[in-house]
Amino acid sequence: MPFKLTDVTEWNDKVLCVPTALCAITGVRPADIAKVISLAAQRRGVTVPADPYAPFNINDWLRAIKDLGGDWCEIEDYSNYPYTSRPMISQYLRTQQSDDLFLVFGENREETMTHVFAMSGNELVDIYTEGKIVASNPGTVPDAYNEFRVKRVFLVWDP
């Protein structure tokens, strides 16, 4: 399966960010992505519903990328930085010039919410773009992005 940034087929406003991001890089439908992530969680000994409207653990969705025939590596990790020292999403978007495929994982100040989206070059796909590819113009990122700072960034590719 070729991994590339695509619009999400069968996206709706109840699909959460993880299935949206993984659908955007694989072209797989949200319901099918949720099944793959649920199976990855089972191998970790955790029961997670195969539901694109449910939240998923980062360990499960990273494993699911490999189950889907892709691979990934972490290229940036701001986990040990204080929240205020991590780049805001709008700042991060200004620094990215690569046409490679990335998953950008962010976290809110309280560390109670996370968010992930897919990007390549100057385009991204997210729940805030309704599963569609849009130009990642840093001056016009959704207001919701202001709640999150970048925590980790993953490069994704076809092995």
Sequence and secondary structure as in RCSB ss.txt:
>XXXX:A:sequence
MPFKLTDVTEWNDKVLCVPTALCAITGVRPADIAKVISLAAQRRGVTVPADPYAPFNINDWLRAIKDLGGDWCEI
EDYSNYPYTSRPMISQYLRTQQSDDLFLVFGENREETMTHVFAMSGNELVDIYTEGKIVASNPGTVPDAYNEFRV
KRVFLVWDP
>XXXX:A:secstr
        TT  TTS HHHHHHHHHH   HHHHHHHHHHHHHHTT      TTS   HHHHHHHHHHTT EEEEE
EE TTS GGGS BHHHHHHH    SEEEEEEEETTSS EEEEEEETTEEE GGGTT  EE  GGG  GGGGGEEE
EEEEEEE  
